Amino acid sequence: MGRVVVVGLGPAGADLLTAGTLAAIERVPHRFLRTVRHPAAAALADARSFDDLYESAPSFEAVYAGIVDALVTAAGRHGEVLYAVPGSPVVAERAVELLLADPRVDVEVLPALSFLDLAWARLGVDPVALGARLVDGRRFAVEAAGERGPLLVGQCDQPHVLSEIKLAVEDGPERVVVLQRLGLPDEQVREVAWDDLDRLVEPDHLTSLWIPELAAPVAGELARFHELVRTLRAECPWDREQTHASLTRHLLEESYEVLEAIDHLDVEAGTGFEHLEEELGDLLFQVVFHAVLAAEEGQFTLADVARGIHDKLRDRHPHVFDPAAGATTVEQLSTDWERRKVEEKGRQSVMDGIPHALPALAYAAKVQKKAASQGVDWRSVSDVAPGSVEARLLELVDEGRTAGVDVEGALRAAVLQLRDEYVRRHPPA
């Protein structure tokens, strides 16, 4: 059985390497590095790195499995090999965990200084007294689910990781401490506003966060689902081929299936909710999928989507969030809403922005409603011949709209009822 000696490169430069690590590096000629992206990596001359696996493997778990297989093979060939990892071998090192559990190889782990030691020193805290917990930034939503802090978050090496951390928290703290490149000449320890975490911080592989307290537990389910969609995108052949354009028909189909589930909802009887929940999940998948694609393209993330709609709705509801706005009527709210949308988007008319792909009845109701919000009767600008089929349709839409009836939904419900009644009276032979 071959043997793997695992050493840690410490949290910073070669000056923080332990004597035991230096002796092992000197003694074992066949050496491997998890990554060369570490200040002390230069201490291992002629070592092979596994950076190529990070580029080619479909997932991090596949990277770790590949590292273990390569080390086991090399240990069997040479008798003994050395494996060097950033920081401490026993802190956030999945490949080392897998090595220790692998019966094909004998493993010796030498202790090393961790980035945790420097983090506690810079923060001036006793982690035991505070009950602090270390979590992986890439798995923050899962590992920190239900937690309120304090949390030290490692592996915050990419902008999207910071965005996902923000997304996973329902009510973030006002400020968070960002620790970068501890132990190096350009180290930084600074406070950043929670809202600016993924805007002002340029993360690298030596970035971590200190979150003293969270006001609300992590929203684990939504973030766990986001993580699943990203995994599917990376590893499923069908998901890998999709684009924004190719998904449009699925988005449309799922939207109509949600509408159909609502049509069959019986609130008083309490039936149909399970079906609606399922269809809303399918629709949510489409939303998250588009956000994942946009994040790959460097455009926006799911956190940006949530933040954008949050801020937009808050701005458009001053009567709710601004006590000085005072109470207003539903009619005035509608007028103000349309005015704000025109101002925000630089539109020339309230008619701009109505989706042309809407079904005809829904489109007609939308146009009539937009006109009415500005005090205009649609009849005053209509050139449709009185008494024509088109005019009668528009009158029916107007009658339903002014009565508070969704004409598109009402017609859909009536047709569904007709269909179901036909099937009941004329069952298949």
N, C-alpha and C positions, 0 to 999 in steps of 0.2 A: 504494500500500500504506500502510495506517495504521501508527501507531507507538504503542507502549505503553511508558511509563517506569515501571519498578517500583522502589519505594522500601521501606525497612524502617522501622518505627516504633520499633525498639529494644526492649529487654526490659522497660522500665518507663515512667516518665513522660516528658513532652516535653523535660525537661532533658537526656535522653540521645540526642535526635535529632541527626544529623550536619548539618553546614553544607550539604552537598550535597543532603540530603533536604529541608531547609527551603527551599533555593533552588528545587528542583523543584516543591514544593508551591506556592510563590509564583508560579512561572512558568506552570504548566499549569492552566488554569481548569476543565477537565473531569476530575473526580477520583472515584475509586472506592476503597472500603475492603472488605477481605475480611470484617471484622467490626468492629462498634463496641465489642465487649467487649475493650477494651484501654485502658490508662491514657492513652496518647498520642493516641487517636483524635480527641479534641477539637481537635487541631491542624489537622484538615482540615475547614474550614467547608463546609457544603452538599455534602458528598461522599455518594454513594450507596453503601450497604453491601449485601453479599450475604447478610446474615443470613436473609433470607426463603428463600433457597435451602436453607439448612440445615434449615429447617422443612418444606419441601415435597418436596425431592428424596428418592428412595428409598434412596440410598446416598451415602457420601462421594465415591466416584468420580464419581457423577452430579453432585454439587455442583461438583467441580473442572471437569468438562467444561462445565457451565453457566456458570461464571465465565469460562472462556476464550472461549466463544461470545459472551457479552455484551460482553467487552472488545474482541474482534475487530470486532464490529458497531459499537461506539461509536467505535473508532479509525478505521474506514472512514468514518464519518459526520463526525467532527470533525477528522480528520487526526492528532491526538495526544491521548492520555488518560494520566492518572496512576493507577497501581494501588498502594495501600499495604497492606502486610501486617505482622502482628506480628513483632517480632524482626528477623532478617535474612532477606532474600529468598531466600538460597541455603541455608537450614537448615530442613529439614522443611516445605517449601512445594511441594506437589504441583502446584498450579495454575500456579506459575511454571515448573516443569519442562515442563508441557504447553505453556505459552506459547512457551517457547524452541524447542520442537520444531515449532511450528505455522508452516507456510509462508505463511499468509495475512497475517501481521503482522510488523512489525519491532519488536524488543524491546531496550530498554536497561535493564540492571540496575545500580542504584547500591548500593555497599556500605553496610552498616549494622552497628551493634553487635548481637550476638546474646545470647540468654539464656545461651549457653554461656560467654561471657566472664565474666559475673557468677558463674556456677556454679563455674567453676574457681577464681575468686578467693575465694569463700566457703568452698569445700572445702579450699583451700590445697594443690591438687595440680597437677602438670604432666601434662596428658593425653597428651602425646607420650611422655614418659618411662614412663608407666604402660601405654601402649597402650590407653587408654580408648576405648570405642566408644559412639556415640550411637544409640539405638533409639527407635522410636515406640511409646508405651505401648499404642496401639490395635492394633498389629501385633506386640506383644512376642513372642508364641509363635513367630511365623514368623521375624522378624528376629533374634531372639536364640537361635534353635535351635542347640544344640551349644556355646553360649558358656559360659564360666565367669567372665567379668568381667575387669576392672571395666566396669560399664555405667552410663551416664547415660541415664535413661529419661524422655523428654519426652511431652507430650500426655496427661498423667495427669489428665484433667479431670472424670472421672465415677467414682462409687463402683464401678460394675461393671468399669471398666478396672483398678482396683486388685485386685479379686477375680480377674480373669482373669490378671493378672500372677502372683499367688500360685498359681493353679491350674496355670500353665505350668511351675512349678519343682518338681522332685521333692523336693529337699532344700534349703530356703531358708536363708539366713544367719540368725544370731541377731538381728541388728539391721540396719536400713537407714536412710539419711539422707533425710529429706523436705525439699525446698526449695520454698518458696512465696512468691510475690510479691516476688521479688528486685528490689532497687532502689527499692522503695516503703517508705513509713514503717512499714507493718505487716508487713514481710518476716519470714519465719520459716525457720530452719535448725535442725532437731532430729532426734535419733535416735528411732526407733520400733521396737519389737519386731516381727519379721517376721509373727508370728501376729496382731498387732493392726493390721496395715497397712490393711485395709479396715474396721476397726472404729473406730479412733481418729482417722483422718485424714479431714477434710472437704475433698475436692479441689475445685479450681477450675481455670480455664483457664491459670493461672500456677503450676501444680504440676508438679514433676518429682522423680525419685528417683535417688539415688546408691547403686548396689549394688557395693561394692568387690570381692566375690568370691562365687561360687556354688559350693557343695560338689558339685553334680551338674549335668549339662547340662539345659537346658530340655526339658521333655516336649513337644516340638513337635507330634507327631502328634495327640495328644488335643486340645490347644488349637487346632490347625488345624481339626480336625473341628468343635469347638465354634463356631469362627468361621464355618464353612460353614453350620451349622444356623441361626445368627443371620442370615446373608445370605439363606437360603431363606425364613426367617420374614418378612424385610423385603420381599423382591422377588417371591416366587412366590405367585400368587393362591390356590392350594390351601392352602399353608402359612399364609397370612395369615388364612384363615377358621377354622383349627383352634382348639379349646379343650381343656382337660383332659378334659372329658366326651366330646368327639367322638373323642378319641384312644384311649379305653379299649378299643374293640374291636380296634384295631390292636395295642395292647400285648398283649392276650390272644392274638391270632393269632400274633404274633411269638414269644411265650413258648412256645406249642405247637409252633411250627416249630423252635425250639431243641431242645425235647424230642424231636421226631422225628429231628433230626440226630444227637442223642446215641444214640437207638435204633439208628441205622445205623452207629454208630462201631465200628470194629474196631481196638482198640488194638494187638493183636499183629501184625496185618497192616499197620498204619499207614495204613489207609484211612478215609475219611470226615471227616478233619480239615479239609479245604478247605471242605466244606459247612458244618461246624460253625462255622468262622471266619466265613463269610459270614452265617450266621443270627445269631451273636452280634453282628455289626456292625449288623444290622437292629434287634436288641433294644436295643443301645446308642443307636441313633438315637432310639428312643422315650424313653429315660431323659433324654438330653440335651435333646430337644424339650420335655419337661415342665419341665426346669430353666430353659430359655430363657423359657417362658411365665411361670413363677413370678418370674423376674428382671424381666420387663416389668411384672408386677403389684406389684413392690417387696417381694416376700416372701422369696425366697432365691435363691441362684445355684448353679451347678454346683460351685463351690468350697465352698459351704456343705454341699452334699450329700456331697462327698468328705470334708470335714473331719468331718462328723457321724458318718458310718459308720466313719471311722478311729478317732475318739475312743471310739465305742461299743464297737467290737470290742476296742480296747485295754483298756478298763475291764472288759470281760467275760472277759478272759483274764489274770487276775493270776498264774496259774500259769506263764504264759509271760514276762510282763514284770516280775513282782515276785518276785525270788529268795526272799524271805521266805515266800511263799505255799506253797512246797514242792510236791512231786509229789502228785497225787491220781489216783484211779481214774476211768475213763470214767463210771461210775455216779455218783460224787460230783460230777464236772464237770457232768453233766446236771442234777443237783439244784440245784447252786449257780447254774447258768445260769438256770434257771426262777425261782429266788428273786430273783436280781438284776433280771430283767425285771419281776417283780411290784413290786419296790421302786422301780425307775426310773419306771415308768409309772403308779404309784399304783393298780394293779389290785387287785380284791378276790379274784380267784382266778387260778390258773394257766390256767384255761380261757378267761379273757378274752383277746381279741386273736386267736383262731383265726379266719381268714377263712371266713365262711359260704359263700363262692362256690367253695371247694375242691371238686373231684370227690368223690363219696361215699366211695370207698375211701380216698382220701388223707385225707379229713376224719376217718374212723373211726380210721385209724392215728395221726393227730395226737392225737385225744382219748385214745386208749389210752396213747400215749407220755407225755402230760402227766400222766395219773393215775399211771402207773408211776414217773415221776420223783419223785413224792411218797410212794411206797411203798404206793399203793392199787391193788388188783386191780380192773379194771373190772367183773368179774363180780359183785363185792360190792355194786355200786350200780346194776346193770342190772335193769330190769323187763321185758326182752324174754323172751317165752315160750320156755323150753327146747325145743329140737327144731324151732323155727320156722325158716323161710328166713332171717329176719333174724339169728337166733342163729347159724346155720351160717355166714353171711357174716362176722359179727363174729369167730367162732372162726377162720375162714380168715385174716382180717386179723391177728389176734393171732398165729397160727402163723407167718405170714410176717414179721411185725414182730420177734418174738423170735428168729427165725432170721437176722435182719439183711437181710431181703429187702424192697425197696420194692414193696409189693403193687400200687400203682397202675402203676408202671413195668413190673412183671412181667406184669400183665394186658395192658397196652398192647403190650408186645413180643410176647406170645403172639398177640394179635389181628393185629398187623402181619404176623407170620409166616404166620398163617392166610390173610390177604388175599393176600400175595405168592405163597403156594403155590397158591391158587385161580387167580390170574392165570396162573401157570406152566402149570397143568394145563388151564385153559380160556381160551386166548388169544383175543383178539377176532377175529372172522371177517374 
